Amino acid sequence: QVQLVESGGGLVQAGGSLRLSCAASGRTFSTYAMGWFRQVPGKERDFVAEISRSGGSVASADHVKGRFTISRDNAKNILYLQMNNVKPEDTAVYYCTARLPPSSRYAYWGQGTQVTVSS
């Protein structure tokens, strides 16, 4: 198993930047594909971005393309989400998640970190 702890959330003005981190412990970090999801109250958790085990392949949702960048440091066991040009609609709880290929199911989740974007 892997344990995930997010950090870096907070209050930021529209147009600003924020970097989220997710520290992983337990089973070898590099064996997991990693992702970020977000959720607002009353709505389902939405996909934001994902990255392959090596970091060589990434994918992101259309609404964050060109603004958010997912990356990972396998030597430090940390996943990142660089958020630039944030918008009020980016306000949500952001969750770090892991899946063990070849499974497509994200089975491990952090507790979440709140990001609030003011207009």
DSSP file with accessible surface (Angstrom, degrees, kcal/mol):
  #  RESIDUE AA STRUCTURE BP1 BP2  ACC     N-H-->O    O-->H-N    N-H-->O    O-->H-N    TCO  KAPPA ALPHA  PHI   PSI    X-CA   Y-CA   Z-CA
    1    1 A Q              0   0  150      0, 0.0    26,-3.1     0, 0.0     2,-0.4   0.000 360.0 360.0 360.0 163.7    0.0    0.0    0.0
    2    2 A V  E     -A   26   0A   8     24,-0.2     2,-0.4    96,-0.1    24,-0.2  -0.985 360.0-146.8-130.0 140.6    0.9    3.6   -0.3
    3    3 A Q  E     -A   25   0A  90     22,-3.0    22,-2.1    -2,-0.4     2,-0.4  -0.912  15.9-159.7-107.9 138.1    0.0    6.5    2.0
    4    4 A L  E     -A   24   0A  12     -2,-0.4   107,-0.4   105,-0.4     2,-0.4  -0.961  11.6-177.0-125.3 133.5   -0.6   10.0    0.5
    5    5 A V  E     -A   23   0A  82     18,-2.0    18,-2.7    -2,-0.4     2,-0.2  -0.967  13.0-154.8-133.0 116.7   -0.5   13.4    2.2
    6    6 A E  E     +A   22   0A   7     -2,-0.4     2,-0.3    16,-0.2    16,-0.2  -0.536  18.7 165.4 -87.4 154.3   -1.3   16.6    0.3
    7    7 A S  E     +A   21   0A  64     14,-2.3    14,-2.7    -2,-0.2   106,-0.1  -0.955  40.6  68.5-154.4 168.2    0.0   20.0    1.2
    8    8 A G        +     0   0   37     -2,-0.3    11,-0.3     1,-0.3    14,-0.1   0.354  61.6 133.7 102.3  -5.4    0.3   23.5   -0.4
    9    9 A G        +     0   0   29     12,-0.1     2,-0.3    85,-0.1    -1,-0.3  -0.192  22.5 112.7 -70.7 169.7   -3.4   24.5   -0.6
   10   10 A G  E     -d  115   0B  30    104,-0.8   106,-2.8   103,-0.1     2,-0.5  -0.988  64.4 -39.7 161.7-162.0   -4.6   27.9    0.5
   11   11 A L  E     +d  116   0B 129     -2,-0.3     2,-0.3   104,-0.2   106,-0.2  -0.834  54.2 168.0-100.9 130.7   -6.1   31.1   -0.6
   12   12 A V  E     -d  117   0B  19    104,-2.6   106,-2.4    -2,-0.5     2,-0.2  -0.990  32.8-114.1-141.6 148.7   -4.9   32.7   -3.9
   13   13 A Q  E >   -d  118   0B 148     -2,-0.3     3,-2.3   104,-0.2    73,-0.2  -0.496  46.6 -87.1 -80.3 151.4   -6.1   35.5   -6.0
   14   14 A A  T 3  S+     0   0   49    104,-2.8    73,-0.2     1,-0.3    -1,-0.1  -0.303 118.0  28.2 -55.2 136.7   -7.4   34.9   -9.5
   15   15 A G  T 3  S+     0   0   47     71,-3.0    70,-0.6     1,-0.3    -1,-0.3   0.253 101.9 111.2  90.7 -10.0   -4.5   35.0  -12.0
   16   16 A G    <   -     0   0   23     -3,-2.3    70,-2.1    70,-0.2     2,-0.3  -0.062  62.0-116.0 -86.8-171.9   -2.0   33.8   -9.3
   17   17 A S        +     0   0   65     67,-0.2     2,-0.3    68,-0.2    67,-0.2  -0.911  24.0 177.0-130.3 156.4   -0.1   30.6   -8.9
   18   18 A L  E     - B   0  83A  33     65,-2.3    65,-3.4    -2,-0.3     2,-0.5  -0.980  16.5-147.2-154.1 145.1    0.0   27.8   -6.3
   19   19 A R  E     - B   0  82A 132     -2,-0.3     2,-0.3   -11,-0.3    63,-0.2  -0.970  11.8-159.1-121.1 122.0    1.9   24.5   -6.1
   20   20 A L  E     - B   0  81A   0     61,-2.7    61,-2.2    -2,-0.5     2,-0.3  -0.713   7.8-161.9 -93.1 146.2    0.4   21.5   -4.5
   21   21 A S  E     -AB   7  80A  24    -14,-2.7   -14,-2.3    -2,-0.3     2,-0.4  -0.924   9.1-162.9-125.4 153.0    2.6   18.6   -3.2
   22   22 A a  E     -AB   6  79A   0     57,-2.2    57,-2.5    -2,-0.3     2,-0.5  -0.942   9.8-155.9-137.0 112.5    1.7   15.1   -2.3
   23   23 A A  E     -AB   5  78A  52    -18,-2.7   -18,-2.0    -2,-0.4     2,-0.4  -0.769  12.3-158.4 -90.9 130.2    4.2   13.1   -0.2
   24   24 A A  E     +A    4   0A  10     53,-2.7     2,-0.3    -2,-0.5   -20,-0.2  -0.856  13.9 173.7-111.3 143.9    4.0    9.3   -0.6
   25   25 A S  E     +A    3   0A  63    -22,-2.1   -22,-3.0    -2,-0.4     2,-0.5  -0.954  44.8  40.2-141.3 162.3    5.2    6.7    1.8
   26   26 A G  E    S+A    2   0A  60     -2,-0.3   -24,-0.2   -24,-0.2     3,-0.2  -0.888  98.4  33.9 106.1-130.9    4.9    2.9    2.0
   27   27 A R  S    S-     0   0  130    -26,-3.1   -24,-0.1    -2,-0.5     5,-0.1  -0.166 110.1 -65.6 -62.7 154.4    5.4    0.9   -1.1
   28   28 A T    >   -     0   0   88      1,-0.2     3,-1.7     2,-0.1     4,-0.2  -0.140  44.4-144.8 -50.3 120.4    7.8    2.1   -3.8
   29   29 A F  G >  S+     0   0    1      1,-0.3     3,-2.0    -3,-0.2    -1,-0.2   0.852  92.9  62.7 -57.1 -40.1    6.5    5.3   -5.2
   30   30 A S  G 3  S+     0   0   51      1,-0.3    -1,-0.3    44,-0.2    -2,-0.1   0.576  90.2  68.1 -71.5  -5.7    7.7    4.7   -8.7
   31   31 A T  G <  S+     0   0   41     -3,-1.7     2,-0.4     2,-0.0    -1,-0.3   0.597  92.1  78.1 -84.6  -8.2    5.5    1.6   -9.1
   32   32 A Y  S <  S-     0   0    0     -3,-2.0     2,-0.3    -4,-0.2    68,-0.2  -0.826  72.0-139.5-106.8 137.1    2.4    3.8   -9.1
   33   33 A A  E     -E   99   0B   3     66,-2.2    66,-2.6    -2,-0.4     2,-0.3  -0.705  35.0-149.8 -78.4 144.5    0.8    6.0  -11.7
   34   34 A M  E     +EF  98  51B   0     17,-2.1    17,-2.9    -2,-0.3     2,-0.3  -0.852  19.4 175.7-124.2 155.8   -0.3    9.1  -10.0
   35   35 A G  E     -EF  97  50B   0     62,-2.6    62,-2.3    -2,-0.3     2,-0.4  -0.950  23.6-132.8-151.1 167.2   -3.1   11.6  -10.4
   36   36 A W  E     +EF  96  49B   0     13,-2.9    12,-2.5    -2,-0.3    13,-1.7  -0.993  24.0 175.8-122.3 135.1   -4.9   14.7   -9.1
   37   37 A F  E     -EF  95  47B  32     58,-2.4    58,-3.0    -2,-0.4     2,-0.3  -0.855  11.7-153.7-125.8 165.3   -8.6   15.0   -8.8
   38   38 A R  E     -EF  94  46B  26      8,-2.5     8,-3.6    -2,-0.3     2,-0.4  -0.982   5.9-166.7-141.9 156.9  -10.7   17.8   -7.3
   39   39 A Q  E     -E   93   0B  58     54,-2.1    54,-2.8    -2,-0.3     6,-0.1  -0.998   7.3-162.2-147.2 136.4  -14.1   18.1   -5.8
   40   40 A V    >   -     0   0   46      4,-0.4     3,-2.1    -2,-0.4    52,-0.1  -0.845  48.9 -78.9-110.9 154.1  -16.6   20.9   -4.8
   41   41 A P  T 3  S+     0   0  131      0, 0.0     3,-0.1     0, 0.0    -1,-0.1  -0.212 116.1  13.8 -55.0 132.8  -19.4   20.3   -2.4
   42   42 A G  T 3  S+     0   0   91      1,-0.3     2,-0.3    -3,-0.0    -3,-0.0   0.450 111.7  92.6  84.6  -0.8  -22.4   18.6   -3.9
   43   43 A K  S <  S-     0   0  139     -3,-2.1    -1,-0.3     1,-0.1     3,-0.1  -0.846  79.0 -97.5-124.2 163.5  -20.5   17.4   -7.0
   44   44 A E        -     0   0  161     -2,-0.3    -4,-0.4     1,-0.1     2,-0.3  -0.327  48.3 -91.8 -72.7 158.9  -18.6   14.4   -8.0
   45   45 A R        -     0   0   84     -6,-0.1     2,-0.4    -8,-0.1    -6,-0.2  -0.548  48.2-149.5 -71.4 130.1  -14.8   14.2   -7.8
   46   46 A D  E     -F   38   0B  80     -8,-3.6    -8,-2.5    -2,-0.3     2,-0.1  -0.838  13.6-111.5-109.9 144.0  -13.4   15.3  -11.2
   47   47 A F  E     +F   37   0B  65     -2,-0.4   -10,-0.2   -10,-0.2     3,-0.1  -0.425  35.1 168.8 -67.7 137.7  -10.2   14.3  -12.9
   48   48 A V  E     -     0   0B   0    -12,-2.5    13,-2.8     1,-0.4     2,-0.3   0.717  58.2 -31.8-113.2 -55.9   -7.5   17.0  -13.2
   49   49 A A  E     -FG  36  60B   2    -13,-1.7   -13,-2.9    11,-0.3    -1,-0.4  -0.987  48.1-159.0-163.4 160.1   -4.3   15.4  -14.4
   50   50 A E  E     -FG  35  59B  57      9,-2.6     9,-2.1    -2,-0.3     2,-0.3  -0.972   3.9-159.2-145.7 160.1   -2.3   12.1  -14.3
   51   51 A I  E     -FG  34  58B   7    -17,-2.9   -17,-2.1    -2,-0.3     7,-0.2  -0.995  22.0-115.2-142.9 144.0    1.2   11.1  -14.8
   52   52 A S        -     0   0   32      5,-2.7     3,-0.4    -2,-0.3   -18,-0.1  -0.142  39.5 -96.2 -73.2 172.5    2.9    7.7  -15.6
   53   53 A R  S    S+     0   0  120      1,-0.3   -21,-0.2   -22,-0.1    -1,-0.1   0.878 125.7  38.5 -59.6 -39.5    5.2    5.9  -13.3
   54   54 A S  S    S-     0   0   96    -23,-0.1    -1,-0.3    20,-0.0    20,-0.1   0.646 109.4-119.5 -85.1 -16.4    8.3    7.3  -14.9
   55   55 A G  S    S+     0   0   27     -3,-0.4    -2,-0.1     2,-0.2    17,-0.1   0.422  83.5 115.8  89.3   1.2    6.9   10.7  -15.5
   56   56 A G  S    S+     0   0   70      1,-0.1     2,-0.4    -5,-0.1    -3,-0.0   0.644  70.2  48.2 -81.0 -12.5    7.3   10.4  -19.2
   57   57 A S        +     0   0   78      2,-0.0    -5,-2.7     0, 0.0     2,-0.3  -0.994  64.9 172.8-132.5 130.0    3.6   10.5  -20.0
   58   58 A V  E     -G   51   0B  86     -2,-0.4     2,-0.3    -7,-0.2    -7,-0.2  -0.930   8.9-173.2-131.7 158.3    1.1   13.0  -18.7
   59   59 A A  E     -G   50   0B  41     -9,-2.1    -9,-2.6    -2,-0.3     2,-0.3  -0.985   6.7-174.6-147.1 148.3   -2.6   13.8  -19.4
   60   60 A S  E     -G   49   0B  34     -2,-0.3   -11,-0.3   -11,-0.2     2,-0.1  -0.980  31.2 -96.4-144.0 157.9   -4.8   16.6  -18.1
   61   61 A A    >>  -     0   0   13    -13,-2.8     3,-1.8    -2,-0.3     4,-1.0  -0.380  37.2-116.1 -70.6 151.5   -8.4   17.7  -18.3
   62   62 A D  G >4 S+     0   0  131      1,-0.3     3,-0.5     2,-0.2    -1,-0.1   0.853 111.4  61.6 -57.9 -35.5   -9.3   20.3  -20.9
   63   63 A H  G 34 S+     0   0   84      1,-0.2    -1,-0.3     3,-0.0   -15,-0.0   0.591 113.2  34.8 -75.2  -5.8  -10.3   22.9  -18.4
   64   64 A V  G X> S+     0   0    0     -3,-1.8     4,-2.6   -16,-0.2     3,-2.3   0.456  84.1 125.5-120.7  -4.4   -6.7   23.0  -16.9
   65   65 A K  T << S+     0   0  118     -4,-1.0     4,-0.1    -3,-0.5    -3,-0.0  -0.305  80.6  16.7 -58.9 135.3   -4.6   22.5  -20.0
   66   66 A G  T 34 S+     0   0   89      2,-0.4    -1,-0.3     1,-0.1     3,-0.1   0.317 127.6  56.7  84.5  -9.1   -2.1   25.2  -20.5
   67   67 A R  T <4 S+     0   0   22     -3,-2.3    17,-2.0     1,-0.3     2,-0.4   0.692  99.2  49.7-119.6 -40.9   -2.5   26.3  -16.8
   68   68 A F  E  <  -C   83   0A  11     -4,-2.6     2,-0.4    15,-0.2    -2,-0.4  -0.856  60.6-166.4-107.8 143.2   -1.8   23.3  -14.6
   69   69 A T  E     -C   82   0A  85     13,-2.4    13,-3.0    -2,-0.4     2,-0.4  -0.991   6.5-154.4-131.3 125.5    1.3   21.0  -14.8
   70   70 A I  E     +C   81   0A  12     -2,-0.4     2,-0.3    11,-0.2    11,-0.2  -0.769  25.4 157.6 -95.7 141.1    1.6   17.7  -13.1
   71   71 A S  E     -C   80   0A  49      9,-1.6     9,-3.2    -2,-0.4     2,-0.3  -0.962  21.3-151.5-152.8 169.2    5.1   16.3  -12.3
   72   72 A R  E     -C   79   0A  30     -2,-0.3     2,-0.5     7,-0.2     7,-0.2  -0.991  12.3-150.6-146.9 153.1    6.8   13.9  -10.0
   73   73 A D  E >>> -C   78   0A  48      5,-2.9     5,-1.8    -2,-0.3     4,-1.0  -0.919  11.9-174.5-123.2  99.5   10.1   13.4   -8.2
   74   74 A N  T 345S+     0   0   52     -2,-0.5   -44,-0.2     1,-0.2   -45,-0.2   0.758  83.5  59.2 -70.1 -22.4   10.6    9.6   -7.8
   75   75 A A  T 345S+     0   0   96      1,-0.2    -1,-0.2    -3,-0.1   -46,-0.0   0.831 116.6  33.1 -72.7 -30.0   13.8   10.2   -5.8
   76   76 A K  T <45S-     0   0  138     -3,-0.6    -2,-0.2     2,-0.2    -1,-0.2   0.439 105.3-125.0-103.7  -3.3   11.9   12.2   -3.2
   77   77 A N  T  <5 +     0   0   64     -4,-1.0   -53,-2.7     1,-0.2     2,-0.4   0.919  64.4 135.8  59.9  44.5    8.6   10.3   -3.4
   78   78 A I  E   < -BC  23  73A  39     -5,-1.8    -5,-2.9   -55,-0.2     2,-0.4  -0.986  42.5-158.8-129.7 138.3    6.6   13.5   -4.2
   79   79 A L  E     -BC  22  72A   0    -57,-2.5   -57,-2.2    -2,-0.4     2,-0.3  -0.885  18.1-161.9-108.1 142.8    3.9   14.4   -6.7
   80   80 A Y  E     -BC  21  71A  26     -9,-3.2    -9,-1.6    -2,-0.4     2,-0.4  -0.893  19.0-165.2-125.2 156.5    3.3   18.0   -7.7
   81   81 A L  E     -BC  20  70A   0    -61,-2.2   -61,-2.7    -2,-0.3     2,-0.6  -0.898  12.9-159.7-137.6 107.1    0.6   20.1   -9.3
   82   82 A Q  E     -BC  19  69A  62    -13,-3.0   -13,-2.4    -2,-0.4     2,-0.6  -0.797   9.9-164.1 -86.6 121.4    1.8   23.5  -10.5
   83   83 A M  E     +BC  18  68A   0    -65,-3.4   -65,-2.3    -2,-0.6     2,-0.3  -0.925  11.7 175.7-113.3 114.3   -1.3   25.7  -10.8
   84   84 A N        +     0   0   60    -17,-2.0   -67,-0.2    -2,-0.6   -68,-0.1  -0.838  61.6  13.4-115.9 156.4   -0.8   28.9  -12.8
   85   85 A N  S    S-     0   0   91    -70,-0.6    -1,-0.2    -2,-0.3   -68,-0.2   0.917  86.0-162.8  48.3  51.0   -3.4   31.6  -13.9
   86   86 A V        -     0   0    1    -70,-2.1   -71,-3.0    -3,-0.2   -70,-0.2  -0.249   6.1-153.0 -68.6 154.5   -5.9   30.1  -11.5
   87   87 A K    >   -     0   0   81    -73,-0.2     3,-2.5   -72,-0.1     4,-0.2  -0.870  30.0-108.0-123.8 157.8   -9.6   31.0  -11.8
   88   88 A P  G >  S+     0   0   52      0, 0.0     3,-1.9     0, 0.0    29,-0.4   0.854 118.2  63.1 -55.4 -32.3  -12.4   31.2   -9.2
   89   89 A E  G 3  S+     0   0  128      1,-0.3    -3,-0.0    -3,-0.0     0, 0.0   0.570  88.2  70.7 -72.3  -5.1  -13.8   28.0  -10.7
   90   90 A D  G <   +     0   0    0     -3,-2.5    -1,-0.3     2,-0.0     2,-0.2   0.519  69.7 120.6 -83.0  -6.3  -10.7   26.2   -9.7
   91   91 A T    <   +     0   0   41     -3,-1.9     2,-0.3    -4,-0.2    25,-0.2  -0.424  41.5 106.0 -60.9 124.4  -11.8   26.5   -6.1
   92   92 A A  E    S- H   0 115B   3     23,-2.0    23,-2.8    -2,-0.2     2,-0.5  -0.963  76.3 -79.4-177.7 172.0  -12.1   22.9   -4.7
   93   93 A V  E     -EH  39 114B  33    -54,-2.8   -54,-2.1    -2,-0.3     2,-0.5  -0.870  48.0-146.4 -90.3 127.7  -10.6   20.3   -2.5
   94   94 A Y  E     -EH  38 113B   0     19,-3.1    19,-2.0    -2,-0.5     2,-0.4  -0.855  12.7-161.7-102.9 131.6   -7.7   18.7   -4.4
   95   95 A Y  E     -E   37   0B  35    -58,-3.0   -58,-2.4    -2,-0.5     2,-0.3  -0.919  11.3-144.9-117.1 137.1   -6.9   15.1   -3.9
   96   96 A a  E     -E   36   0B   0     -2,-0.4    14,-2.3   -60,-0.2     2,-0.3  -0.755  28.0-179.1 -91.1 141.8   -3.8   13.1   -4.7
   97   97 A T  E     -EI  35 109B   0    -62,-2.3   -62,-2.6    -2,-0.3     2,-0.4  -0.978  15.5-155.8-146.7 156.5   -4.3    9.6   -5.8
   98   98 A A  E     -EI  34 108B   0     10,-2.1    10,-1.8    -2,-0.3     9,-1.2  -0.974   5.1-172.7-134.7 146.0   -2.4    6.5   -6.9
   99   99 A R  E     -E   33   0B  52    -66,-2.6   -66,-2.2    -2,-0.4     7,-0.1  -0.977  22.3-131.5-135.7 153.4   -3.1    3.4   -9.0
  100  100 A L    >   -     0   0   52      5,-0.4     3,-1.7    -2,-0.3     5,-0.2  -0.879  45.7 -98.0-107.1 103.5   -1.1    0.3   -9.6
  101  101 A P  T 3  S+     0   0   29      0, 0.0     3,-0.1     0, 0.0    -2,-0.0  -0.271 105.3  36.4 -56.4 145.4   -0.8   -0.5  -13.3
  102  102 A P  T 3  S+     0   0  137      0, 0.0     2,-0.0     0, 0.0    -2,-0.0  -0.993 105.1  86.5 -86.5   4.2   -2.2   -2.4  -15.1
  103  103 A S    <   -     0   0   53     -3,-1.7    -4,-0.0     1,-0.1     0, 0.0  -0.339  60.3-158.6 -62.2 142.5   -5.2   -1.5  -13.1
  104  104 A S        +     0   0  105     -3,-0.1     2,-0.5     2,-0.1    -1,-0.1   0.393  62.5 102.8 -98.0   0.5   -7.0    1.6  -14.2
  105  105 A R  S    S-     0   0  168     -5,-0.2     2,-0.9     1,-0.0    -5,-0.4  -0.735  71.6-135.2 -92.2 126.4   -8.7    2.2  -10.9
  106  106 A Y        +     0   0   29     -2,-0.5    -7,-0.2     1,-0.2    -2,-0.1  -0.704  33.4 169.7 -77.4 110.4   -7.3    4.8   -8.5
  107  107 A A        +     0   0   36     -9,-1.2     2,-0.4    -2,-0.9    -1,-0.2   0.631  52.1  60.8-101.0 -17.5   -7.3    2.8   -5.3
  108  108 A Y  E     +I   98   0B  61    -10,-1.8   -10,-2.1  -105,-0.0     2,-0.3  -0.953  60.7 180.0-122.8 135.0   -5.4    5.1   -2.9
  109  109 A W  E     -I   97   0B  93     -2,-0.4  -105,-0.4   -12,-0.2   -12,-0.2  -0.964  20.3-135.4-135.2 146.1   -6.3    8.6   -1.9
  110  110 A G        -     0   0   10    -14,-2.3  -105,-0.2    -2,-0.3     3,-0.1  -0.270  37.9-101.9 -83.8-177.0   -5.0   11.4    0.3
  111  111 A Q        -     0   0  114   -107,-0.4  -106,-0.1     1,-0.2   -16,-0.1   0.614  63.4-117.4 -85.5 -13.3   -7.1   13.4    2.6
  112  112 A G        -     0   0   12    -16,-0.1     2,-0.4     1,-0.1   -17,-0.2   0.079  15.2-123.2  96.0 153.4   -7.3   16.4    0.3
  113  113 A T  E     - H   0  94B  23    -19,-2.0   -19,-3.1  -106,-0.1     2,-0.4  -0.999  24.5-121.7-136.6 134.5   -6.1   20.0    0.5
  114  114 A Q  E     - H   0  93B  89     -2,-0.4  -104,-0.8   -21,-0.2     2,-0.5  -0.600  23.1-171.4 -81.6 131.1   -8.4   23.1    0.0
  115  115 A V  E     -dH  10  92B   0    -23,-2.8   -23,-2.0    -2,-0.4     2,-0.5  -0.990   3.8-174.7-119.1 125.2   -7.7   25.6   -2.7
  116  116 A T  E     -d   11   0B  52   -106,-2.8  -104,-2.6    -2,-0.5     2,-0.6  -0.986   6.5-163.3-123.5 124.4   -9.7   28.8   -2.8
  117  117 A V  E     -d   12   0B   7     -2,-0.5     2,-0.3   -29,-0.4  -104,-0.2  -0.933   9.2-153.6-110.2 120.6   -9.4   31.3   -5.6
  118  118 A S  E      d   13   0B  41   -106,-2.4  -104,-2.8    -2,-0.6    -2,-0.0  -0.691 360.0 360.0 -93.9 146.3  -10.7   34.8   -4.9
  119  119 A S              0   0  137     -2,-0.3    -1,-0.1  -106,-0.2   -32,-0.0  -0.362 360.0 360.0 -90.4 360.0  -11.9   37.0   -7.7
